[in-house]
Amino acid sequence: MANILVIDDNLDICQLLDRFLTKKGHQVQTTISGKTGLEYVKKSNFDLVFCDFKLREMDGREILQKVKEISPSTQVIIITGYGDVKIAVEVIKNGALDYITKPLIPDEILMLIDRSLAINQQGRNYTATFSEAKTTSQAKNQVTHGSDTSYLRGVGKESKKLYRDIELVAPTNLSVVIYGESGAGKENIAKIIHEQSPRVGKPFIAIDCGALSKELAGSELWGHEKGSFTGALTDKIGQFELADGGTIFLDEISNLSYEIQIGLLRLVQERKLRRIGASRDKSIDVRILVASNEDLRKSVQEGKFREDLFFRFNEFSITVPPLRERKDDIEAFSRYFLEKANKELNKDFLDFDPEVIEVFQNYDWPGNLREMRNVIRRGILLSSGKVVTLLALPPELVYAQKFNFKDAEGEEKQPDFKTKSSSSLKSAAAGAEATVLRKILEEVKYNRTKAAAKLGIDRKTLFNKMKQYDL
Ligand SMILES: Nc1ncnc2c1ncn2[C@@H]1O[C@H](COP(=O)(O)OP(=O)(O)OP(=O)(O)O)[C@@H](O)[C@H]1O
């Protein structure tokens, strides 16, 4: 059973999730206000918060940040419309566990709850093995002991280069900077490096630097002694100590504050750390892998990241290509995620409609592998039979390339309908309609009267269509 908070300014969604999740045995609290939601988080210990991205007084990013400050071990899942996938993907970088797109699908929600509970449990079990550990917020970081990574290497030129680099650097003790867009697979690469290194079998700890609060980052990373500051009620082992002998992966490294960067520099130079409030140093043997989705050299030039630290980390660098540049692997990744989703959801889908693969090949995948995983999971939940069809994909994705309205040279492009079946025709119409509606609504800043006038329909029809397409 999970303790769940739902924050959504759509009362229907709150009521629906409340009823559904309570029936499934979870403890649920709901609110339409972000502010009230944060008050609830202060008072209660939630395992998981489902939060709509577009709330009236604050957005999902702000809520996420505050929830993480108040209760670092609470997982947050952002609810979003498909048109906002890019934003949702950004939010993941700030520590959200995942995102789900509307319309909500019950099985997907249940699966995410299970995943969130499993991650929290994993964190707890791991810390329990360090019996002297009296830590409070370890659960948010993913900890892997041993070899449980399942992944696909890919066969394209880009993937081959990637894995050549990994094989080269993994057996060494070098620090590595892993570059790549959000969801491209940086953490996965870090795990593979760890597993192909002599440190395999020792801890692998992933820290999301974007999710570390300024106040608690030091205590989270180095640990603290009881009484060293208000709120330090017990001793706490930091993540670096927990990773001793193994590998630590610092994701979104450029988000670390200047003070923490100084602490890191000392650790990297002297291989020693001191818990906050302690009087003695402790020797630490940890391999450090870091990731960034922006060029760290640029962060150095902008004064956001220390140059000396950059040189320490930059002993080797790997760039994970975005999915749109791994065209040769798209089909293989699609089948990999189909298999995975079959297992997770207890389904037995055999394949994709060939048109689906074609759409996948042409789509930009701003959320990379994470987006593909989510699209396929939903595709399975929305399909009947044994084959995932175009109808089960978000219309925005199906017609994104046709409705981007710009070609590679930035010239306006005419929408191109090459529908091959009546089902895709239906989906084409829906996709076209949703995209045009969104475009006009954005043009008029969601003023419904102006949008209805521009579209030549009445306000009620517009309202119904906005509801239908969740705009
Ligand atoms: N080679 C792979 N084979 C199969 N699945 C993969 C592979 N690489 C990544 N994934 C899956 O894609 C999703 C995103 O990967 P990952 O978390 O490693 O990306 P990331 O670049 O670290 O993202 P972020 O920057 O948002 O933290 C995860 O579900 C992961 O399991």
Ligand as a Chemical Component Dictionary entry (heavy atoms), coordinates in Angstrom:
data_LIG
# 
_chem_comp.id                   LIG 
_chem_comp.type                 NON-POLYMER 
_chem_comp.pdbx_formal_charge   0 
_chem_comp.three_letter_code    LIG 
# 
loop_
_chem_comp_atom.comp_id 
_chem_comp_atom.atom_id 
_chem_comp_atom.alt_atom_id 
_chem_comp_atom.type_symbol 
_chem_comp_atom.charge 
_chem_comp_atom.model_Cartn_x 
_chem_comp_atom.model_Cartn_y 
_chem_comp_atom.model_Cartn_z 
_chem_comp_atom.pdbx_ordinal 
LIG N1  N1  N 0 20.733 0.937  -24.019 1  
LIG C1  C1  C 0 19.522 0.888  -23.469 2  
LIG N2  N2  N 0 18.754 -0.190 -23.649 3  
LIG C2  C2  C 0 17.527 -0.235 -23.105 4  
LIG N3  N3  N 0 16.968 0.730  -22.360 5  
LIG C3  C3  C 0 17.697 1.817  -22.141 6  
LIG C4  C4  C 0 19.007 1.970  -22.687 7  
LIG N4  N4  N 0 19.490 3.168  -22.308 8  
LIG C5  C5  C 0 18.523 3.743  -21.565 9  
LIG N5  N5  N 0 17.445 2.944  -21.456 10 
LIG C6  C6  C 0 16.200 3.250  -20.746 11 
LIG O1  O1  O 0 15.786 4.567  -21.118 12 
LIG C7  C7  C 0 15.337 5.311  -19.982 13 
LIG C8  C8  C 0 16.170 6.576  -19.826 14 
LIG O2  O2  O 0 17.524 6.194  -19.597 15 
LIG P1  P1  P 0 18.488 6.939  -18.551 16 
LIG O3  O3  O 0 17.792 7.188  -17.265 17 
LIG O4  O4  O 0 19.765 6.185  -18.509 18 
LIG O5  O5  O 0 18.668 8.322  -19.329 19 
LIG P2  P2  P 0 19.440 9.629  -18.855 20 
LIG O6  O6  O 0 20.121 10.171 -20.044 21 
LIG O7  O7  O 0 20.290 9.327  -17.661 22 
LIG O8  O8  O 0 18.224 10.545 -18.460 23 
LIG P3  P3  P 0 18.232 11.892 -17.551 24 
LIG O9  O9  O 0 19.201 12.830 -18.169 25 
LIG O10 O10 O 0 16.835 12.378 -17.686 26 
LIG O11 O11 O 0 18.573 11.470 -16.169 27 
LIG C9  C9  C 0 15.438 4.359  -18.803 28 
LIG O12 O12 O 0 14.194 3.737  -18.623 29 
LIG C10 C10 C 0 16.463 3.333  -19.240 30 
LIG O13 O13 O 0 16.255 2.091  -18.618 31 
# 
loop_
_chem_comp_bond.comp_id 
_chem_comp_bond.atom_id_1 
_chem_comp_bond.atom_id_2 
_chem_comp_bond.value_order 
_chem_comp_bond.pdbx_ordinal 
LIG N1  C1  SING 1  
LIG C1  N2  SING 2  
LIG C1  C4  DOUB 3  
LIG N2  C2  DOUB 4  
LIG C2  N3  SING 5  
LIG N3  C3  DOUB 6  
LIG C3  C4  SING 7  
LIG C3  N5  SING 8  
LIG C4  N4  SING 9  
LIG N4  C5  DOUB 10 
LIG C5  N5  SING 11 
LIG N5  C6  SING 12 
LIG C6  O1  SING 13 
LIG C6  C10 SING 14 
LIG O1  C7  SING 15 
LIG C7  C8  SING 16 
LIG C7  C9  SING 17 
LIG C8  O2  SING 18 
LIG O2  P1  SING 19 
LIG P1  O3  DOUB 20 
LIG P1  O4  SING 21 
LIG P1  O5  SING 22 
LIG O5  P2  SING 23 
LIG P2  O6  DOUB 24 
LIG P2  O7  SING 25 
LIG P2  O8  SING 26 
LIG O8  P3  SING 27 
LIG P3  O9  DOUB 28 
LIG P3  O10 SING 29 
LIG P3  O11 SING 30 
LIG C9  O12 SING 31 
LIG C9  C10 SING 32 
LIG C10 O13 SING 33 
# 
